[in-house]
């Protein structure tokens, strides 16, 4: 249960809820020289706060489909099929 807003100015705001507590993240998103999409977020709730942590994702095209994985060693999964599929991850994105 969560969502994120990727601003045109590269600001990133995220929030999630679980086990009786809401958590918000603030930071930025960026693209590396090697083409990775990264998020640097600091999370906080009523009971804790973290320092910013970078999480990056790699993308590749396989058989016309865009696949994504969490770096450095996540499993590849379908992000967007060549023909739209309602279950694709990219379907969760909306213009803000």
C-alpha positions in Angstrom: 0.0 0.0 0.0 1.9 3.0 -1.2 2.5 5.6 -3.9 5.1 8.0 -5.1 5.2 11.3 -7.0 8.1 11.9 -9.4 8.2 15.7 -10.0 9.5 17.3 -13.1 12.1 19.1 -10.9 13.4 15.6 -9.9 11.9 15.8 -6.4 10.4 12.6 -5.1 7.7 12.2 -2.5 6.5 8.7 -1.4 4.2 7.3 1.2 3.2 3.9 2.4 1.1 2.5 5.2 1.5 -0.8 7.1 0.9 -2.3 10.5 -0.7 0.7 12.1 1.7 3.3 10.9 2.1 5.7 8.0 5.6 6.4 6.6 6.6 9.2 4.2 9.7 9.5 2.1 11.2 12.6 0.7 14.1 12.9 -1.7 14.9 13.0 -5.4 15.0 10.8 -8.4 17.8 10.7 -11.0 19.2 8.9 -14.0 22.8 7.7 -14.0 25.3 8.0 -16.8 24.8 4.2 -17.3 21.0 4.6 -17.7 19.8 3.4 -14.3 16.8 5.1 -12.7 17.5 5.8 -9.1 15.6 7.1 -6.1 17.3 8.7 -3.1 14.8 8.8 -0.2 14.8 9.5 3.5 11.9 7.8 5.2 10.2 9.0 8.4 7.3 8.2 10.6 6.2 9.3 14.1 8.8 6.8 15.6 11.8 7.0 13.3 13.7 8.7 10.5 16.3 7.4 8.1 19.2 9.0 6.2 18.7 9.1 2.5 19.3 5.8 0.8 19.8 5.2 -3.0 17.8 2.5 -4.7 18.4 1.9 -8.4 16.7 0.0 -11.2 18.0 -1.3 -14.5 15.9 -1.8 -17.6 16.3 -3.9 -20.7 14.2 -4.9 -23.8 13.6 -8.6 -24.1 11.4 -9.8 -27.0 9.9 -6.4 -27.4 9.0 -6.2 -23.7 10.5 -3.7 -21.2 11.9 -5.6 -18.2 13.0 -4.0 -14.9 15.0 -5.2 -11.9 16.2 -3.8 -8.6 19.9 -3.4 -8.6 22.3 -4.9 -8.0 20.9 -8.5 -8.3 17.1 -8.4 -8.3 15.1 -10.7 -10.6 14.0 -9.3 -13.9 10.3 -8.9 -14.3 7.9 -7.4 -16.9 7.5 -3.7 -16.6 5.7 -3.1 -19.9 4.7 -5.6 -22.6 5.0 -4.7 -26.3 1.2 -5.0 -26.4 -0.5 -3.2 -23.4 -1.4 -5.5 -20.6 -3.5 -4.2 -17.7 -1.2 -6.1 -15.2 1.9 -4.2 -16.4 3.8 -2.2 -13.7 3.8 0.9 -15.9 0.0 0.9 -15.7 0.3 2.1 -12.1 1.9 5.4 -13.3 -0.3 8.5 -13.7 0.4 12.0 -14.7 0.6 14.3 -11.7 
